[in-house]
């Protein structure tokens, strides 16, 4: 009887292992933004929490995502200290931005794991033309992009749609190398 139980447990563990191996993912297929935009119900960024310090980067009717806004928020919260993310200050920034514990934690994990990706993005970025527009460092917004990708891959189950196309997009995101300009290395 004990031998039969051991065999049954072995079979169950082999089936569980086989089902956790990702199916073949077509890494050459581009993701359709219209398909993946509703996969994770992201919380609303509460940029207004930083209006007094960063309001000049929040013009009415303009997109809220800019290198200057992100740089201002990171500076206002001292999220970066000596070129590295300060975990305590990052948590405080995320608490102000979200007020949603599930997303605070997943964004925090994303930020803390993005250092190598951000350094690669910085080294591979194209120089911006000098003009009359204000030049802000892309450092903070690159952390935002990287953390956003991490959140898509680790979206809290209560906010994840779980459709077949979303699951395929997540598998593709997690298993396909994302070459950056001039590089074949993976960003995450």
PLY file of the C-alpha trace (Angstrom):
ply
format ascii 1.0
element vertex 188
property float x
property float y
property float z
element edge 187
property int vertex1
property int vertex2
end_header
0.00 0.00 0.00
2.80 2.46 0.91
4.50 1.68 -2.42
1.29 2.45 -4.33
0.93 5.76 -2.50
4.56 6.63 -3.30
4.00 5.82 -6.99
0.81 7.89 -7.03
2.62 10.85 -5.45
5.45 10.52 -7.98
2.98 10.51 -10.88
1.16 13.54 -9.45
4.41 15.46 -9.02
5.51 14.63 -12.58
2.16 15.81 -13.95
2.41 19.02 -11.90
5.96 19.63 -13.15
4.97 19.00 -16.77
2.03 21.40 -16.52
4.26 24.18 -15.11
6.55 24.13 -18.14
5.46 26.98 -20.41
3.90 26.03 -23.70
5.65 27.12 -26.85
5.41 30.86 -27.12
5.80 32.68 -30.42
8.48 35.22 -29.54
8.44 36.73 -33.03
4.82 37.87 -32.71
4.36 41.46 -31.54
1.90 42.01 -28.74
-1.23 43.93 -29.66
-1.68 46.81 -27.21
-5.46 46.68 -27.63
-5.42 43.05 -26.46
-3.11 43.47 -23.46
-4.20 46.89 -22.18
-7.06 45.37 -20.16
-5.20 42.31 -18.84
-4.27 43.91 -15.51
-6.62 46.41 -13.84
-3.91 48.81 -12.69
-4.75 51.29 -9.97
-4.89 54.96 -10.85
-1.64 56.82 -10.25
-2.34 59.56 -7.75
0.06 62.12 -9.21
-1.93 64.88 -7.51
-0.24 63.83 -4.26
2.85 65.55 -5.73
1.11 68.61 -7.21
2.77 71.09 -4.85
6.29 69.88 -5.74
5.82 68.73 -9.35
2.73 70.57 -10.60
4.58 72.31 -13.42
5.03 68.85 -15.04
1.28 68.13 -14.83
-0.32 70.47 -17.36
-4.07 70.01 -17.76
-4.90 67.87 -20.78
-1.30 66.76 -21.31
-0.05 63.20 -20.90
1.02 62.49 -17.34
3.99 60.33 -18.28
7.10 62.40 -18.81
10.73 62.06 -17.74
10.46 65.39 -15.90
7.42 64.33 -13.85
8.97 61.03 -12.84
12.30 62.69 -12.05
10.52 65.30 -9.92
8.56 62.65 -7.98
11.70 60.55 -7.40
13.54 63.70 -6.21
10.65 64.89 -4.00
10.58 61.53 -2.22
14.37 60.92 -2.19
13.66 57.58 -3.85
17.16 57.52 -5.32
20.07 57.96 -2.93
23.64 57.79 -4.26
22.42 56.38 -7.58
20.41 53.51 -6.05
16.78 53.01 -5.05
16.28 53.62 -1.33
13.79 50.91 -0.26
12.16 52.90 2.56
11.68 56.02 0.45
10.47 53.94 -2.52
7.77 52.39 -0.31
6.65 55.83 0.86
6.51 57.08 -2.75
4.46 54.07 -3.85
2.11 54.46 -0.89
1.43 58.05 -1.98
1.06 57.07 -5.65
-1.30 54.13 -5.13
-2.75 53.65 -1.67
-3.38 50.04 -2.78
-1.37 47.47 -0.81
-1.41 44.74 -3.50
0.01 47.06 -6.12
2.39 48.84 -3.74
4.12 45.53 -3.05
4.32 44.36 -6.66
5.56 47.78 -7.87
8.09 47.80 -5.03
9.40 44.39 -6.07
9.58 45.63 -9.64
11.53 48.77 -8.70
13.95 46.80 -6.57
14.69 44.39 -9.41
15.15 46.95 -12.19
18.66 48.27 -11.61
20.36 46.22 -14.35
17.58 46.89 -16.86
17.67 50.63 -16.19
21.44 50.73 -16.60
21.09 48.90 -19.92
18.36 51.27 -21.09
20.51 54.26 -20.15
23.52 52.92 -22.01
21.44 52.11 -25.13
19.34 55.27 -25.32
19.52 57.59 -28.27
20.61 61.14 -27.54
17.74 63.63 -27.61
18.08 66.63 -29.87
18.95 69.82 -28.02
16.03 72.18 -28.22
14.00 74.60 -26.22
12.29 71.85 -24.23
13.48 71.12 -20.73
15.89 68.21 -20.55
15.24 65.81 -17.68
17.00 62.59 -16.91
15.23 59.45 -18.18
16.54 57.52 -15.13
13.29 57.65 -13.12
10.95 57.00 -16.07
13.09 54.01 -17.07
12.50 52.64 -13.57
8.79 53.28 -14.15
8.80 51.39 -17.48
10.69 48.46 -15.98
8.43 48.30 -12.90
5.33 48.47 -15.12
6.55 45.46 -17.09
7.20 43.58 -13.86
3.70 44.42 -12.63
2.16 43.11 -15.86
4.01 39.83 -15.33
3.06 39.66 -11.64
-0.31 41.41 -11.60
-2.27 40.56 -8.41
-4.74 37.78 -9.18
-7.67 39.97 -8.07
-6.76 42.43 -10.85
-5.72 39.96 -13.58
-8.29 39.19 -16.29
-6.93 35.71 -17.01
-8.12 35.57 -20.62
-6.27 33.27 -22.98
-4.76 36.22 -24.88
-3.58 37.80 -21.61
-2.04 34.56 -20.41
-0.25 34.18 -23.75
1.00 37.79 -23.54
2.31 37.17 -20.02
4.05 33.97 -21.10
5.58 35.80 -24.05
6.68 38.67 -21.81
8.27 36.33 -19.28
9.90 33.85 -21.67
11.02 35.83 -24.71
14.19 37.86 -24.77
13.53 41.52 -25.43
16.46 42.89 -27.38
17.24 46.52 -26.81
18.72 48.80 -29.43
22.01 47.28 -30.51
21.85 44.52 -27.92
20.48 41.01 -27.79
20.42 40.86 -24.00
17.23 40.55 -22.03
15.89 43.68 -20.33
14.43 41.91 -17.31
0 1
1 2
2 3
3 4
4 5
5 6
6 7
7 8
8 9
9 10
10 11
11 12
12 13
13 14
14 15
15 16
16 17
17 18
18 19
19 20
20 21
21 22
22 23
23 24
24 25
25 26
26 27
27 28
28 29
29 30
30 31
31 32
32 33
33 34
34 35
35 36
36 37
37 38
38 39
39 40
40 41
41 42
42 43
43 44
44 45
45 46
46 47
47 48
48 49
49 50
50 51
51 52
52 53
53 54
54 55
55 56
56 57
57 58
58 59
59 60
60 61
61 62
62 63
63 64
64 65
65 66
66 67
67 68
68 69
69 70
70 71
71 72
72 73
73 74
74 75
75 76
76 77
77 78
78 79
79 80
80 81
81 82
82 83
83 84
84 85
85 86
86 87
87 88
88 89
89 90
90 91
91 92
92 93
93 94
94 95
95 96
96 97
97 98
98 99
99 100
100 101
101 102
102 103
103 104
104 105
105 106
106 107
107 108
108 109
109 110
110 111
111 112
112 113
113 114
114 115
115 116
116 117
117 118
118 119
119 120
120 121
121 122
122 123
123 124
124 125
125 126
126 127
127 128
128 129
129 130
130 131
131 132
132 133
133 134
134 135
135 136
136 137
137 138
138 139
139 140
140 141
141 142
142 143
143 144
144 145
145 146
146 147
147 148
148 149
149 150
150 151
151 152
152 153
153 154
154 155
155 156
156 157
157 158
158 159
159 160
160 161
161 162
162 163
163 164
164 165
165 166
166 167
167 168
168 169
169 170
170 171
171 172
172 173
173 174
174 175
175 176
176 177
177 178
178 179
179 180
180 181
181 182
182 183
183 184
184 185
185 186
186 187
